[in-house]
Amino acid sequence: MSNTTSIPKPQGRSRIGNGKDLLPGVNGRSSTMRRYREIYGQLVSDMGGDPSEAKSIIAKRSTTLAIWCEEAEASMANGGDIDIGEFTTATNALRRLLADIGLERRARDVTPTLDSYLSRGATA
């Protein structure tokens, strides 16, 4: 019996799954995508650098909502209308997603493994 939920080998993963793309079919040079990478990268860093797939998914959704809110705020600042109901719903959803992944920064674990520690000691 085969296990259909096993993790695929690197060569069998999608460009998103292997980290080459954040979103499918998006021009990575657009200002929105640059901002997306910036926010997402900071969220990942705040989580300690290596989030689980579930936390990565939540971070991506948080990034999308953060950008949506920034664009709504910019429109308002330029004299445009803002739908306060949509904005409030988005900010509340964003707050809940961020609470799910943790609002505080976490230090990345830089403790060396025993093997790496011993190999460095042999070269010193």
N, C-alpha and C positions, 0 to 999 in steps of 0.2 A: 504494500500500500504506500503510495507516494504522499509526501507532505507538501501540499500546495501553498502553505504559508511560510515556507522556509525563505531565508534571506538570499536573494540572488547574488551570484558572484559579481565582482565589479564590472566585468565586461558585459554582463546581462542587465545592468541597471540603466535606468533612463539618465539623461543629462542632468535632470533635477536630483535624482537619487544619488548620483556620484559627485554632486557638488559643482558641476560645470555651469549650470544655470539655476537661477532662483525661480524664475517664472517661464513657462513655455512660450516660445514665439514672440518674445518682447525685445525690442531694440534696447540693448544695454547702455546705449550712449545718451538716451533721452534724459532730460533733467529730472523727470519723475522717477525713472529707474535708478538714476544715481542717488537720489534721495532715499529711495526704497532700500538700496544696498547699505546706505549709511545708517539708517534706523535699524534695519535688521541686524547688521553687524554689531551695533552697539548693544542691542538686546541680547544677542548671543554672548557677547563679552560680559555683560552684566550677569548672565547665568553661569559664568565660569568657563565658557569656551567650547564645551562639547555637549550640547543639549540632546536629550532623547528625541526621537522622531516626533513624539506627541508634543513636546515643548517647542520644537522647531516649527511645527504646524501652527501652534498657538502664536508663536512669535511672528510668523508670516501674516496671520490674520490681524494681529495687533499693528503691524507695520502698515497694512492696507488701511485700517481705520485711522491711524495717526496721519497718514498722508491725506485721506479724505477730509479730516478735520482741519488740517493745515490749509488745504485749498479752500474750504468754506470760510475760514478765518481771513484768508487773503482777499477773497471776494468781498467780504463784509468791510474789510479795511479800505478797499478801493471804492466803497460806496454802493456795493451790490446788496441785494437782499439775502437774508439767511433764513432758512426754515428752522426755527428754534427747536421744533419738535424732532426733526431729523437729526439736528446737531446734538441735542441732549441725548437722544437714543444712542447715537454713535459714540459719544463720550462715555456714557454709562457702560456700553458694551466693551469699549476699550479698557476702561478701568477694571472690569471684571476679568477680561483676558489677562491683563497685566498682573492682577492679583493671583491668577492661576499659575503663572510662571514665576511669580515672586517679584515684588517691587524693589527689594534691596539687592545691591550688588553682592556677588559671591566671588570669593577669590578662586582663581584657577588653581587646581592641585598641581604643583610643580615638584612634588616629592618624587625623587628618582626611584625606579624599581631596583631591586637588589642586584639584578644583572647589570644594569647601567652603572650603578654605583661601583660595583666591583671592577667593571671594565675601565672606568675612569681612574680607579685607584691603581690599576696595573700600568697605566700609561703615565702616571704622575711621577 
